Amino acid sequence: MAIAGRISTIEYSETFVADNISTGAADGIAWVVSSDSSDTAFARATVAGAGLVASGALHTTDNNMIEFCGDTTQFYAQNGHVAVECMLYVSSVADLAINFGFNDDSLDGGNTLPIELSGTTWTTTASTACVLVYDVDATNDEWHCMWVDDDVDTTTAIADLRMRGMAPEASKWMYLRVELHDRGSGNGARASFMVTQAGKSCVKEFNTNIDRDCALCWYLGLENRAETAHTVYVMAPGWKSSIAD
């Protein structure tokens, strides 16, 4: 890590004081969103008891998806340390799948989550991603850690990827954080996953195969698994990146 004066890392936390959310990248836009027909795309809103948030909603349509993402791929593990985080609220966790973390695309072009879990079987549509995954189609309705690099999934046992006892709760705020740490030339990044909710926290760390020079973005995606409406709030989405030598 280079020390340039007193600054060695850059940190950003979104307050939504300014409206900087849009469906496409442009001057003044920090966050981009997508939604399917009948869904409500994320937008700046004021919510009682929370204040300024990004608010979105899934309609009662199976397989519909909404996304909230950084406007560009900007994170590289080779910088030394990068992290993404947010506070997330969902009105219902029934019939829902969630991805949060790093993705190699700002908005997934395939209209499906970068990583999905059915039973104990992973399906990865992203070429490279490192995310927390919640999927009601999984054998265990709990948060899991997962990553893929250059279309090669991790072979880590699902029992190790599972965050036991950490099932999302409806209408409760959750804190989510994913970090990548550089391990030097020739080594994949080390990943750290954190979930804090309902008075409990869980952290898991793994050495991954994620290339240190892969460009990644801040990513959140939610997909309906049946015909259940969901209201979603995002508060204080943020990121951190050290400055490379």
N, C-alpha and C positions, 0 to 999 in steps of 0.2 A: 504494500500500500504506500503510495506517495503521500508525503506531508507537504502540502502547499500552503505555507503560512499556517493559520490555525485550522484550516478546513481540510479534512481527510475523508469525510463522507457527506453525502447530500441526502436530506430527508424531506419528504413531502407528505402532508396530510390534507385531504380535501375537506373544506368546510361548507361548500355549496353557497357561500355568500354571493358568488357570481354564478350565473347560469352558463356553464361551460360543457353541456351535454348535448350531443347531436347524433344523428344516424351516420355521419361520415366525418372524416378528418377535415379540418379547416382551421384557419387562423382563429385563435381564441378558444379552441375546443380541446379539452383535456381528456374527455371520456366519450366513447362511442357506444351506441346501443343498437340492438336488433330485437325484433319481435315478430311473431307470426300473426296472421289474420285473427282478429277478435281479441288478441292479447293487448295489454297496455305496456308500451315501452317505458323503460326507466326515464324519469324526468325529475327535475328539482321540485320539491314539495315541502310543505310545513306540516308536521304531524304533532298532534297534542302529546305531550309527555316526552317527545324526542327532539323536536325542533326541526332544523333543516336536514333533509335526507334526500336520497334518490329513491323514488317510489315506482314500483312496477307491479304488474299483475298477470298471472296466467289465467286464462279463461277455462271453461270446462271442456277442453278439447285434448284428447289423448295425443301425446308426442309433440305438442306445441312447446316452443322454447323461447325464453327471453335471455338476453345477454347484456352485461355491463362490463366494459373493458377499457383499459388504457388505449389512447388513440394511436399508439405506435409500439413496435417492438424496440425496447430500449435497455433491457437488462442482460448482462453477460456475467456468468459465474467467474470468469477470469478477472473481473474487476476486484475480486477478493471476497466481497460479501454483498449479497443483494437479498432483499426481503420485501414481501407484499403482505398487506394485512387489511382487515375491515371488521366492522361490526355488522352482523347480518340478523334480520328478523323475518320470519315467515309465519303467516297466519295459520298454516296447516302443514304438517310434515307427511300427511297421508298422500300416497300416490305421487311422490316427488323424487327427482334426482338432482343433485347439485355437484358442480365442480368449482373449486376455488384454488387459485395459485398462479402458476406460470404456464403460458401457452405460446406456441410459436406463431400463432395468428391472432391478430386483433380482430375479433369476431370470427367464429368458426364458419367456414364457407360451406360445410356439408350439412347444415341444419340439423346437427346432432351434437351431443356433448363430446368433447375431446376424448373422455374416458368414461366408460360405462361398466357396471358390474351386475351380472345376472347369475344368481346362485353363487358359485365361486369362480365364475369364468369372466375374465376381463375382455372387453372389446375396446380397442384404441383406434380412433379415427385420426387423431393428431399424429404428426410425425414425431414431434418432441413436445412433451408436456410434463409438468411436475405439480400434482394437485392433490388436495383433499377431496375425497369422493364420498358422497352419501347417495345411496340408491336403494329404493324400497324393493327392487327386484333382487337384491342380494340376499343371501342366506341369512345374514345378520344385518338388521337395520341400524347400523352404527357407522360412524365415520371410519374411513379407510384412507391410507396413504398409497399413492401410486405414481409411477413415472414411466415414461417411454422416451427413447432417444433414437433418432434416425430409424423409426419404425421397429425398433427392438424393445419389447417389453421387459421389465424386470422379471427375474425368475424367483424373487423373494417369496417365501411361503405366505399365503394369504393370512394365516394365523398371526404372523409377525406384522403384517400391514394393518391389521384390524386394531382399532382403538376400542378395546373392550369397555363396555359400560357407558360409552359416549354416543348415545343416540340424540339427535337434535330434538328440542322441545318446541312445540307450537307456541307462538305468541310470546316468545322469550328471546332476548338478545343473546347472540353468540359472538365470541371473539375468535377470528380465524387468522392464522399466520403461517406462511411458508417461506423458508429461507434456503438459499443456496450459498455454499462456501467453497472457494477454490482450493483444490488439493495439488495444484501444480501441473506442469506440462506432462501430458500422457495419462492423466488421471481424470476420471469423471468427478463431477461436483459432489460434495456432501450435502444432503438435504435434511432440513429440520422441519417438522410439521407440528403445529400447536392448535389445540381447540380448548377454549375455556367457556363453560356454560353451566348454569344451574349450580354454581358453587364448586364445580369440579374442573380440573385442568388435566390435559394429557399431552405429553410431548414424546415424539418418536424421531429418531435420527438414523439415517442410512447413508452408506456410500453408494452413489448411483453411477450409471453409465452416461449421464448427461454431459455432452461436450461443453467444455468451458468457454468456447467461442460461439455458442449458439445464441442467437438473438431471441429474446422472449418478451412477452408483455404481461401486464396485470390482467387477470382473467376471472370473471364470474359468470357461470351459466347455470340456468335452472330449467329442467324439462319436466313436463307433466307426464305421469305414467298411467293416467286413467282419465276420468272426467271430473276432476276436483278443482275448484277455483282456489287460487293462492294469491294472497297479497304479500309483497316482498318489499322490505326497506333495507337500504344500505346506508350506513353512517360511517364517517371518518375513513373512507378508503385511503390507504397510504402506502408509501414505499420508501425504501432506503437503499442506497448504493454507495459503496466505497469507491474511491478514486484510484484507478490502477496506476502502477509505476509506468 
